[in-house]
């Protein structure tokens, strides 16, 4: 068996087309969707990611403003800017790029964003509403994007055993919550595993749906994948490769070449989950804009 590839670029493009249509309809009503992005420091990966978000905003008709601040910016200054953005009715979504410098408390910053402008889905109010099954709550973009991918390939997790490897608040925990809910494209039996799980390989082999988000390159090997499983690789890791043009290459948390010979569907890295994260951020922003005017 050789797995079918889940093309995240193609699915994300489809989502963006829908977002573009929604943004156009809002502008015709005098509402210009707007996303405000804050980047603190010079982390290279964060700079690239923010640049990609800004580019995609322009493509779908979302106005973008940003604050690129030096790493030494005080927490008080960060909060002051967020308060300005919260008070500005022309700004519909706010995103603070993580990670933040060590002297800044991420929880304090996250909680300062108004829940209705929290298009990342990280505010405790949105996390709580989502956990309670409120489908109107903003969902974290990466887990929501994974669910949309499953819908696009027509693979319904209902009744299936999903194993989520990783327990972060950004991916692992919300992913498990979303999949276990009594909602369409959910209703799975979910196991959350992590680096300290006994017999991690054995747990992974139980999965009809295996989602890996641990940040360790190719840590899930082919012999850890159940025959016919759907494998979603959330990880993006840079590994040295002297033969590559840039001296490195990107790999996921799953050993792709091994796993694709066992799985039925699999996401590549790059070109899998990554594009979906940005697409869902754009979707959340347009939704926030519509709600601000009472149109959605």
C-alpha angles and dihedrals in degrees: 000000000000116000125240112243118242103221105215092180093058095044092047090051089055091051091048091053089056090047091050091053091049092048091050091051091050093050089052086059092050096261118123110194110229133191121194116203127193123199119183117193134358104283103157096216092048091049091053092046094049090048090053091050092051092049093051091047089058092048094056098038101258115142112232130203125176144190113208106190132184117255092250093060109131123245088239091059091048091052091047091056091047090052089054091050092046090054095047109093091198090065112078104172133034126195127181110196113232142251101054124197116280095255092060121080108226094202092054091050095045093050092050091068113090109251091234090057095041097109091164089064095227102118112111090237092058092042090052094046091048091049089052090055099257104156091196093064116103109256123213106268101235098050091042089050091053090053090050090051091055090051092051093054091044096241109144114201093201110132092000127119112250121191117197113196107203133044105212121141089235100055120351103050098040090043090057091047094050095048094048096051125109092249138109113285090019131066092115128149102243133204120186113207131177145172093293097048114122111242095005091175091055092049091050091052089061092062125109084181117031117190116183123195110153105117095236116123115248092339093146108067131196094262089060093061124090116233108267096010123148109240122202113188112198097172125104114188132172113223127182115258117169090194094057118094092243095038092251141057135210120246134171133234089265125071092242101194092052097041096048090064090060107031127079094216130014139175119231126223114255107024099036125080096354098075090047093059092060093042092055091047089057090047092052091049094053090046090052090050091052093048092050088062095039094248098119 
